[in-house]
Amino acid sequence: MAASSRAQVLDLYRAMLRESKHFSAYNYRTYAVRRIRDAFRENKNVKDPVEIQALVNKAKRDLGIIRRQMFLSHCGLPGNEMKERLQANKKSR
């Protein structure tokens, strides 16, 4: 793995762990941290640059999902109510 690619993967790993540790529910938090560690450990020996890039892209999407979930959980609204509010905002634009 190239040095920049390695640094990018490590930064992504740290960011995912950091964001996951903000889940307020213990079960979500421990599941997310465990799943992130397992996924990175499982793929640590991948050598193909194309496959590495695909895994990095997937991890970036997953980080976005974690961040959106944290945003929704900090708003204090149940999932459906937040979804309705977001749709109403889109319609008003």
C-alpha positions in Angstrom: 0.0 0.0 0.0 1.3 3.4 -0.9 2.2 5.8 1.9 -0.6 8.3 1.0 -3.1 5.5 0.7 -2.1 4.1 4.1 -2.4 7.5 5.7 -5.8 8.0 4.1 -7.0 4.6 5.4 -5.7 5.3 8.9 -7.4 8.7 8.9 -10.6 7.2 7.8 -10.4 4.5 10.5 -9.8 7.0 13.2 -12.6 9.2 12.0 -15.1 6.4 11.9 -14.1 5.3 15.4 -14.2 8.8 16.7 -17.7 9.4 15.2 -19.0 6.1 16.4 -18.0 6.8 20.0 -20.6 9.6 20.1 -23.6 7.3 19.8 -25.6 7.8 23.0 -27.0 4.3 23.1 -24.5 1.8 24.5 -25.6 -1.0 22.1 -25.3 1.2 19.0 -21.9 2.5 20.1 -20.3 -0.9 20.9 -21.8 -2.5 17.8 -20.4 0.3 15.5 -17.0 0.3 17.1 -16.8 -3.5 16.9 -18.0 -3.6 13.3 -15.5 -1.0 12.2 -12.6 -2.7 13.9 -13.6 -6.1 12.4 -14.0 -4.7 8.9 -10.6 -3.0 8.9 -8.9 -6.0 10.4 -10.5 -8.3 7.8 -9.2 -6.2 5.0 -5.8 -5.2 6.3 -4.0 -7.6 3.9 -5.6 -6.4 0.7 -2.9 -5.5 -1.8 -4.8 -4.7 -5.0 -5.0 -0.9 -5.4 -8.4 -1.1 -7.2 -9.9 -3.1 -4.3 -8.3 -0.8 -1.7 -9.9 2.2 -3.4 -13.3 0.4 -3.5 -13.0 -0.4 0.2 -12.0 3.2 1.0 -15.0 4.5 -1.0 -17.3 2.2 0.9 -15.8 3.3 4.2 -16.3 7.0 3.2 -20.0 6.3 2.5 -20.3 4.5 5.8 -18.7 7.4 7.6 -21.3 9.7 6.0 -24.0 7.4 7.3 -22.6 7.5 10.8 -22.4 11.3 10.7 -26.0 11.6 9.4 -27.2 9.3 12.1 -25.4 11.3 14.7 -27.0 14.5 13.4 -30.5 12.9 13.5 -30.0 11.5 17.0 -28.8 14.9 18.3 -31.9 16.6 16.9 -33.9 14.6 19.4 -36.6 13.7 16.8 -37.8 10.2 16.0 -36.7 9.0 12.6 -40.1 9.5 10.8 -40.7 12.9 12.2 -37.2 14.1 11.1 -37.8 12.6 7.7 -41.1 14.4 7.3 -39.5 17.7 8.4 -36.6 17.3 5.9 -39.1 16.6 3.1 -41.1 19.7 4.0 -37.9 21.8 3.9 -37.1 20.4 0.4 -40.6 21.3 -0.8 -40.5 24.8 0.5 -37.3 25.6 -1.4 
